[in-house]
Each structure stands twice: as C-alpha cells, then as structure tokens.
Amino acid sequence: MSVKLGRKEREVLDPSIPARPRLADDVQVHEPAQEGAPWIIQRGSGRYLRVGADMARLGRALDGDRDHSELMSDLGPKWTPQALGYALGELQRMHLLDDGTRGRGRGAPWVKYVPPLTLQITLLRPARLLAWCAPLLSALAGRFWTMLAVVIALAGPVSLALNGGALALALGSPLPLDVYAGVAAGTYLVMVLHELSHGAVLSHYGGRPSRMGVMLLYLLPAFFCDVSDGWRLGHKEQRVRVALAGIATQIVVAGAAALAALPTGSEALLVFSVVTYASGLLNLLPFVKLDGYLALMSHLDISDLRKRAMIDARRFVTKLLFGGSYQAELPGLRWAVPYGLACLVFPVYLVGVLALSLWGELLRGLGVAGTLAMLVVVLLLLGRLAFGFLLRVHEARTSGASPWRIGAVIAALAAGLTALLTTVQVPYVISGGYHYQQGRLELVVPGGNGAIAPGTEVRLLRNGVVLRPRVGSAVVASGTASSTTAPVSVLLPIRTEQDLPMTVSAYPLTVRETPAERSGAARVDAGALPLGEWLVATYLPGAW
C-alpha cells in the first residue's frame, strides 16, 4: 500500500531534499554493538552520531529507490509527513544524504585540518597490526599484569623522592647532548606507545582504530590515534578506559624509568621520568581535545561536550555584554559555562605562551625572517580573536540586542583595552647568558637590545634544564654591545666537550657577587614597560 502526499503535505518537506533520498557513500548505519548500546550512524572515518532505532531504520531505508510516499509506507504509521520531513532535514543538515560531492568508497584523508589549530598527518592504519597482536593484548589485560603496572606507577614517585639529590642536580645542571638525544628518543617512543595503547584497548573491546600519525596541536608537535570508533562501544566505562589507556602507559613507563635510576642516579633516566610524568599529567587536562577531555566526555556520555560548553560560554558572555535571548546547548549541566570559558582561554594560553615560547628562540635566531614568521603567527592569533568577537556581535544583533548597547559596549571595551595596553606596567626581563672572555665578565644575548643600559641589574644563574639557582650578580657597565662569539652552552643548558661557537652581542659587566661557575644563564631586569610594549618586546623583539 502506497501513501499519497497532498500539496500541503509535500510543503512540509524541504524542497532541496531529493525525491528519492539516499545516504552518502561514506555513511554507514551500525547496529548496537551489544545489548543496551545505541544505534550509530558513521560518516567517514571520524564522525559518529548516536540515533534511535527509528532513525536507524530510516537510514537503512534510504537506498535511493524509494520516494517519500514509499518510505512512509514501508516504515509504518508513525512516520507522518511532518516526522519524515523533520528527519530528512536533520540528515541533510548533518551532510549525511548524498549530494553528489563525495566519492564512493573514499577513505579518510592522509592530511587533515581540524579547526581551530590542529593539522593531522596519517602515517598508518593500525587496525590490522593490532588485530595481529590480539593474543598478546589479551594476556596483558590480565589481573597479574594490571597489578604489576599499578605497583610500578605508584613506586615511581617514591623512587624520585628517594633520589632527590641526584634529581635536583640533573634538573639544575647543563646536560650532555647524548642525554638530550636519549631523552628525546625515549619521549617520542613513549608517545607512539601512548597512541598505540588507545588503539589496543579499543581493539580489545571490539572497536577498530582508523588511523594513526603525527600532528601539530596548537603549533605543538604530537602524535594521534583516531579511536572515534569507540562511540560504538555499549558501555561508557569502556570508552573511558580507551581514553585513559595512553596516560596509563606513560605513567607506567615513567615509574619504570624512576625505579631503574634509583641505584645509578642516571641523569638521562631521571630527566626522562620527570618529562614522561609531566606529559601524562598534561594529557589529563580536559580543556583541549586531549585524553582527559575524551575521558570526561565519555564518563558524562555527552557527545561534543567541549564544543557545546564553549557555545554556552560564548552566549553567556554575549548576553552579559550586549543582552539578547539565547538557547543553552547544555541546560542540564550547571558547570557548562565556567568549563566552556576555560576551554576558550586555555588554547590561547597554549599558543600565546607555550607554543610561542617553544618556537620563539629558534625563530628569533633567524633574524629578520624569524621576526616575520613570529609576526605572522601573532597576527593570525589576533585575527582569530577579532573574528570571534565579530561573530559574537553578529549573534547578539540577531538575538535581539539593542544596537545602541552594542555600540556603547564596543566603545567601552576599546577604551579599556587601550588603557590596559598603555598604563599597566609589566616587569621586562631579558634572557641571556654570561661568561668570562679574556678575564672579563660579559653578558651575551642573541641580538642587541636597547633596553640593556648602564647600571641595569643582572642576575647570574646556573644554566639548568628546569631549575636555575642564583650563583652571582652584576650590573651592566656599558650599554654599547660588541659583536663576538660565545659557546652555545652559554645560552642553552648543554654540556659539551668542545665549544660550539655562535654569534652574539656582548655587554661588559661589573661584578657585584662573583659567580661560582665560569659561565651560565643571565636574567637582565630591564625595568617595567607598558603592557603593549612588553608584548611586542617579548614576542617580536626584532620589530621592537
């Protein structure tokens, strides 16, 4: 029996929906993986949508052979024109219907950009490798190996505490290049194991990790393993374990390194253990798409938690500033707004502080080209912030906010920002090094700096990897710099048998407190600058 649609009923359907709709070629409908699990509609390799049984039945019926009347007839009496129109509209809005733009059978791209600042490069498809390792993975999931891993993880911090003297020396002294190389190699190996652990646990529960590779996460290098297939798992506890598997692996490896360093006091093992523990703790932060966020989202069983919380936070700020009426994405989550605000601010901190600090010294060493590269990054960051603000203004206007209030708030914000940049004073500290040159103590910096003036205070420090204790003090004797060479170990915490010279600017110093070491790090207290000048001087010293 076929159901005929009248003119009014046909108007319920979006005219852009095909007369005989079908799912796109890269869309699949998955049955529940186990009892109690939801139906899943998968788009591509990384997009999973939970749906009810009725929507899943509709998806399976969208083969391109049935028109709207035949769909309603086959699906049953509950599928009215209104219900069908709404469901097809939602599927089209989520780009699940065939629009002729996506090729049949095309897999996930090898290079993928994920807004706002993540670039992923796929290196391998790990599903087959992990399936081959399934017997080993099942054995490691046993109680004995689990208890052993817990013991090692807990014993690691105790071992570091017992080795406190050697640890302080390792973190507060320059290290040989071979130690850096060993720590770097070990760190990248652990990062690979971290990502494989996600895929291994997912495979253990019956899922399939789709791809694995390297990425730039907010300009910071990292690895990734796509475990989006975990949304097909029936129990949220399983998804939490998938999310935390990498951190668990890191903590166990860090504990093993700390235990191995206990009898020897090895610099490499101690630094490697601390770096691995710190990386694991960083991954627990739930404010960016790291493991801690995935675990939190899985535990709450709320898809796109971070994205929806940020929408609520933006709307809260927009309403606070401009007024208007807005709908909440997470009305049942009391802490959605503060959490969303933290998610908005933390990426700015990652890019503005950590990433620029990581790349800043390297780029500044490239002279004009490096300064231009830093300028491009800073302008992109400022441009994104400005674009986000304009979107908030547009949203306020479309939500009923008064244009007079919007204009007044923009003027007040501009005046406040100008006052902040021009009146707030921030201490300006210049980083450099010191060494003795022909019996004379000199301050050396990678390039000249007009803020280094006669009489400026200079703190002389031990050039440690993390800890930099004070070893002496001096003042600048002359503000005129001379171009010379100095060992690279003066500016970097490196211990080498042969001096590796680099070109620097040198300022003569008058010693106040003789340093215990012939060379090390230096910090020049160059007074205070208005916040705007301080930002330029810190991140764009060449331009300043």
Secondary structure as GFF3:
##gff-version 3
##sequence-region A 1 544
A	DSSP	alpha_helix	7	10	.	.	.	ID=ss1
A	DSSP	beta_strand	27	30	.	.	.	ID=ss2
A	DSSP	beta_strand	39	43	.	.	.	ID=ss3
A	DSSP	beta_strand	47	51	.	.	.	ID=ss4
A	DSSP	alpha_helix	53	61	.	.	.	ID=ss5
A	DSSP	alpha_helix	68	75	.	.	.	ID=ss6
A	DSSP	alpha_helix	81	93	.	.	.	ID=ss7
A	DSSP	beta_strand	111	114	.	.	.	ID=ss8
A	DSSP	beta_strand	118	124	.	.	.	ID=ss9
A	DSSP	alpha_helix	127	132	.	.	.	ID=ss10
A	DSSP	alpha_helix	134	140	.	.	.	ID=ss11
A	DSSP	alpha_helix	143	162	.	.	.	ID=ss12
A	DSSP	alpha_helix	164	171	.	.	.	ID=ss13
A	DSSP	beta_strand	175	176	.	.	.	ID=ss14
A	DSSP	alpha_helix	177	204	.	.	.	ID=ss15
A	DSSP	beta_strand	211	217	.	.	.	ID=ss16
A	DSSP	beta_strand	220	226	.	.	.	ID=ss17
A	DSSP	three_ten_helix	228	232	.	.	.	ID=ss18
A	DSSP	alpha_helix	236	261	.	.	.	ID=ss19
A	DSSP	alpha_helix	267	283	.	.	.	ID=ss20
A	DSSP	alpha_helix	291	300	.	.	.	ID=ss21
A	DSSP	alpha_helix	305	322	.	.	.	ID=ss22
A	DSSP	alpha_helix	336	349	.	.	.	ID=ss23
A	DSSP	pi_helix	350	355	.	.	.	ID=ss24
A	DSSP	alpha_helix	356	364	.	.	.	ID=ss25
A	DSSP	alpha_helix	368	398	.	.	.	ID=ss26
A	DSSP	alpha_helix	403	423	.	.	.	ID=ss27
A	DSSP	beta_strand	425	437	.	.	.	ID=ss28
A	DSSP	beta_strand	440	445	.	.	.	ID=ss29
A	DSSP	beta_strand	457	461	.	.	.	ID=ss30
A	DSSP	beta_strand	470	476	.	.	.	ID=ss31
A	DSSP	beta_strand	482	487	.	.	.	ID=ss32
A	DSSP	three_ten_helix	488	490	.	.	.	ID=ss33
A	DSSP	beta_strand	494	495	.	.	.	ID=ss34
A	DSSP	beta_strand	501	513	.	.	.	ID=ss35
A	DSSP	beta_strand	519	530	.	.	.	ID=ss36
A	DSSP	alpha_helix	531	539	.	.	.	ID=ss37
###
